[in-house]
Amino acid sequence: MFPAMALAAAPTSLQDLIGRFQEIINMLVPLAMGLAVLAFIWGLVVYIYNGSNPAKRSEGYMFMVYGIIALFVMTTMWGLVAILNGTILGA
């Protein structure tokens, strides 16, 4: 990802710069979603493994909640950006 950017020519227009920024974001969004899923799974494992310890169960529960909230926010924002992109830019 980064070596290709370092060796590429400088952007010639604002549209090229926006295109490159969009490529970087498109690579980072799935990574962030994967991390949110991992947080949810980690919370689930902690919750199940520590069934008899209420403090650890609470910690696992919070990881699951944060993972679900992160996934919800990211998907919602991704959808809103796609809608705005389709209506404003007509792409």
Secondary structure, DSSP 8 states (H G I E B T S, - for coil): -HHHHHHS---SSHHHHHHHHHHHHHHHHHHHHHHHHHHHHHHHHHHHHTTT-HHHHHHHHHHHHHHHHHHHHHHHHHHHHHHHIIIII--
